[in-house]
Amino acid sequence: MNKIASVLIGIALVLGLIGCSASASNGVGNKRIISIATVQPENHSIAIALYAFRDYIEKNLGDKFDIRIFTNSVMGGNSEALELLQMGSLDMVATSGSNLEAFSNEYKIFSLPYLFKDEASFRKAMNNEDFINEIYNSTAENGIKGVAWFANGVNNFYASKKIETPEDLKGLKIRVQSSDANVKLVQAFDAAAVVMAYGEVYTAMQNHVIDAGTNPEMALVSMKHGEVAKYYSRTEHQIFTDMLVVSTKFMDSLTEEEKEIFQKGFKRATQVQNEEWDKQTLEVIEEAKKMGVEFITVDKKPFEEIQKPVREELLNMYPKLRPLYDKVQAMQN
């Protein structure tokens, strides 16, 4: 039995237990059921944002819609959930922007090294309607589109040794996610890129299979990487995003009045998630310090200079990224 078949059986069981059909278009009584999936646990900032979205919609359209949120990968991993979204078995999915690269090259923009000056610049761009709508609509031909974005932190290097200059990265084995951008970024520092699953990083660092990782601060505590990597250097070389995507068929089925309320709900979800992410990040930093992690502020300019050819190469490889890149730069100047 393949993964998607197993997930479909799981959906039937889950929805059966709550007394509704597996079809997202069916409802209970006069209400239409809306099914939303995320791989994140209930206490994650994204799940909290989805509950806020649910509350907003049910407050304003509670006589029409019944929103069901499935956390903790109940509906499968990101890939399976996106397949179910396309099939119509789910209405919305919260997922990493990197997972949407399979549907649109525009999402590769977030992999560019030093695209944003800092997280404030990232959020300014994401709140720009012209920029974000181009990202949102880039997957429409695949039957899905973005409706809300979620902060996913800033990628920094962390290791068992101090990283204060680009020279400190030379020769290190650094874990990365599988992508051309990530591999090229690490190689530009004369380091070795090791593609590895997130869940394997702790043991690999403990056993010196890798020397360093590159993630937001959350990894230090949630995955306990702070136990094996005592130095966290703020190189801020990449800033990623998570996304809430929706079935275009579902959105097309709404009335204009309903669409307006949903759009306000989507914005509410982004606001709540950003606030919760910031709160949790501060808590994580304090917890990591108690674990003995030292946070190092570096001069980012030497790191960025080394990455300029990488950024240009990627822009040439994916021409659709150039207009998006230019928009971001115009906002930051």
C-alpha positions, 0 to 999 in steps of 0.5 A: 500500500503506498503512502497516499492510499494509507493517508486516505484510509486514515482520513476516512477513519478520522472523519468517520470518527467525528461524524462526517464524510471524507469529502471536504465539500460535505457538511454537518447539518447546514454547515460546510466542513472545511478541513485544514492540515499541518504537520505541526503539533498543537502548541506550534505557532502555526497551529495556534494561528490556524485556531485563531483563523478558525475562531475568526471564521466561525465568529463571522460565518459560523452558521455556514462553516465548520472548520476542522484542523488536523495537526501533528501529521494526522493527514500525512506529511507535507507531500501527502497533504499537498496531494490531498489538497489537489485531490479535494480531500483537504481544503487548506494545508499549512506547509513549508515554502520549500515544499512548494518549490515543486509547484512553482520556481517562484518559491525558490526566491527564499533560498537565495542567500542574503536576499533580505538584510534582516528579518524586519526587511523580510516581513516588510516584503511579505506584507507588500501586496504586490510581492506576496500576491505574485508568490501566492498566485504562482501555483494557481495553475496547479489548483492551489494558491497561497493565502497567508504566510508564516514566519519561519525564522532566520537560518544561522550556522551553529557548531561545536566551535566558534564561527566568527568569520567565513574562514571559520567555515572552511573544511567543515561538514555542514548539514543542509536540506536538499536544494541547489541553493543550499549546496552552492551556499555551503560550497562557496564557503569552501565547506562540504554540504551534507544533505541529511534529514532534520531528524538525523542532525543531533546524532550526526553532530554528536558523532562528528559525522557533520560539524555544523548545522544551519537552522533558526534558534528553535532547533537548539531546543526543540531538537536539542541541538544545543546539547551538541552545538554550543556556539550559535553564530548570527550569519543570517544567510537565509530567511524562509517562510511557511505558507497556508495554501488553499484549493482554488476550487474551494476559494472559487466556491465562496461568495464575494462576501465570504471571500472578504471575510476569509481574506481577513481571517487569513491576515489574522492567521499571519498576525497571530503566528508572527506574534507567537513565533516571536514570543516562542523564539525569545523563550527558546533563546533563554532556554538555549542559554541555560543549556550553555549555548553562546550566541555570537554576533558576526560582521555579516558583510564578509559572509554576504560578499562570498555569497554574491556570485552564488546569488547571481548564479541562481538568478540566472538559473531561474529567470522568474526569480529576477523580477521578484529579487528586484522588487525585494531590493527596491523595498530595502533601498 
